[in-house]
Amino acid sequence: MRVLLIEDERRIVADVSKALFNAGFVVESCTDGENGWFRGAHENFDVVVLDLGLPKLDGISVLRRWRRGGRAMPVLLLTARDGWREKVQGIDAGADDHLSKPFHMEELVARVRALARRAKGHASAVLAAGPLEIDTRSKAVTVGGQSVAVSPLEYRLLSYLLHQGGRVVSQGEIREHIYSDDKDNDSNAIEVLVARLRRKLDMPVIKTVRGHGYVVEADASGSA
């Protein structure tokens, strides 16, 4: 899952990026409102974490421009502790959630996870396809109740596919949402990653749709 973090305090950028990456997200950051607006308007992100007090263009203006332009990705606002007027403005501008500074990193991660799930129509922190389950809080993967050890990259792939609710995902979209850089993220690398994950799960849960990409269906039945 791909997160855009727009924040000008570099310490917060470093801490939030590390916490979200450890939780299974790919994080990209901007330190001013104009650049953040541009990226959010022209690239696809699963969640945006948006500070209000930004240089060049403030967070409320960024959010309003996105919503006027039809951008519907979930947005978590970072506000001052006593900034209730900003919170009201943010909600009216189209924010999905807000969090006051200073905040506990665990709470921010939990809120981002919840926004990512709800945007795809999932109410529970546990996503399932037949006997396969992943717990997005602990990143635990189980098949029929038995734990399956997966790498961080394998988890990001499986989590992203499960979040899509049966939608076919292209290799290009997978590359964009599970890799944090351009290293080893060509189509062959994705095919190898899918094959390795299929062996570990030992069930035909990840299906290939020839010429289109991959999908995890709710019943996890049929051949791959």
N, C-alpha and C positions, 0 to 999 in steps of 0.2 A: 504494500500500500504506500502511495506516494504523498508526502506532506510538504506543503510550502510554508516555511516559517519566515514571517516578515517582522523583523525586530532589529533595532539599531544598537542595543546594548550587547556588545560582543560576548560578555561573560554569560548572559542569558542565552544567546545563540548557541554557544558551545555546550552549555549544560542541557538545554532542551534537546538539541540535536543528538547528543549522546544518549539521553534517556529514551527518546523515541526510537533511535536505531537499535538499542538493546531490547526494545519491545517489539521489534520486527518491522519497523517502518523505514522507508527510504526518505531521507530528509534533504530538501534543498532550501537554501536561505537567501534572503535579500535584506539589505540594511537601510533601504529608503523606500518611500511610498510609490514613487514613480516607477522604479524598476519592478517592485512587487506587483503593482497594478498591471503592468505590461505582461509579466509572466503569467499571472492569474487569468488574464484576458485571452492569452494565446496558447497556453499549455494546459494539459489536463492533470489535475491533482485530486486525490481522494478527500483530503481535508486541508484547510488553510488555518494556520495560527497567525493571527493578525494583531499586532500592537497598535494602539491608537495614536501614541505620541511619536510620529515618524517624521524625519526630515523630508523636504521637497513636496510631499503630499500626505496629509494626515489619514489615519486609518478609516475614519468615517467616510471621507471622500473616496478612498479606494473602494470600499465596500459598496457605496452607492453607485459608482461607475460600473462595477461588476454586475450588480443586479439590474441596472438599466440596460446593460448589454446582454442580458439573458443568461449570465453565468450563475449556475445554481449549486456549485459545490458548497458543502457545509463549511462554515466559518466559525472559529472560536476566537473571540476577542479577548485580548489582554488589556485590563483597565487598571486605573489607580484604585486603591482601597476605598477612598471616599468619593469616587467619581460616579455617583449614581445617575447624574444627568447624562454622562457619556454612555452608561449602560442602556438607558432608555433610548438615546439616539441610535445606538448600535442595533438594538432590537428593531426599532422602527425602520432602520436602513436595510435590515435583512439578515442580521446575525443569527446564528443557530444556538449559540451558547456564549457565556462569558466567564472569565476567571480574573479575580483581583490579584494584583501584585502587592506584596510578595506571596508566592503560592508554593505549595508542596508539589514536587515534581511528580509524585505518584498520582496526585489528583489530575494534573494536566494530562498525563498519559492515559488515565482512565477516561477522561472526557473525550480525548481524541479517538480512542478505541470505540467509544459509544457512538460518536458522530459518524465514523466510518461504517459501523454496522447498520445504523438506522438509515443512512443514505441508500443502502442496498436492501432495505426492508427486513433486517434481522433485529429482533428484539433481545435475544439472548446472547450472552458472551460466549456460549458454546455453539459452534457451527457444525452441522452434521450432514453426511451424505451416506445413507445406509448405515453400516456398522462403523464407518469412519467418523471420528469426532476430533475437532481441535478446540482447545480452550484458549481463547484469545488473551485471557488474563495471564496465564502461566506459560503459554506457547506449547502446551502439552498436546501431543498427537497420539491418539489411540485407535485401534481397530478391534472391534469386538471386545472392548474393555482392556485390551492388552497394549501396553505402551510401545510406541515405535520411536526410535531415536532418529531424528532428522537434523541436518545441518541448518544454520540460520538462513542460507539461501533457499534451501528446499522448503523450509517453513514459509518464507515469504511467497514463494510460488504457490504452495498449497493454500495458504490463507487467501491470497488474491483470487484464485480460482473459486474457492468456496464462497467468498463474498459476492460473487457475480450472480448467484442464484440461477445457474443453468444457462447463462449467456455464453456464447462462444467467444473466446478471446484470442486475438491474433498474436503472432510472435512479436510483432512490433510493439503492441500494447504491453505485453509481458515484459519486454526489455525495458520499457519506459518506467514501469511501476515496481520492479523488483531489484534493479541494479542501482547501486549508488554511484557508479562511474562507468566508463566505457570499456573497462577491462573484461575480456572474455565474455562479451555479451552478444555475440553474433548468433545467427539462427542455429548453427550446429551446436553451440554451447547450450542453447535452450533444449534442443532435442536430447542431448546427453543428460541434462538435468532432469527432464521429464522421465527418461528411461530409468535413471537411478532411483527416482522417487517411486516409480511404479514397482520396481523390485522390492523396495523396502516395505511398501504397503501390502504387497502380495495380493492385490485385488484390482479389478479393472475399473477403478474409479475415475482416472483421468483418460478421457476419450479424445482421440484425434479426429477432427473434422477436416478431411482432406481439402487442401487449398484455402482453408479459413483459419485454423488454429486448434485450440484445445478447449475442453469444457468438462466440468464436473456436474453431473446430473444428480438430482436429489435421491433417486433410487439406487444409484451406483451400480446399475445392472448392465448387462450387455458386454460386447467385446470392445477392446481398445483399438 
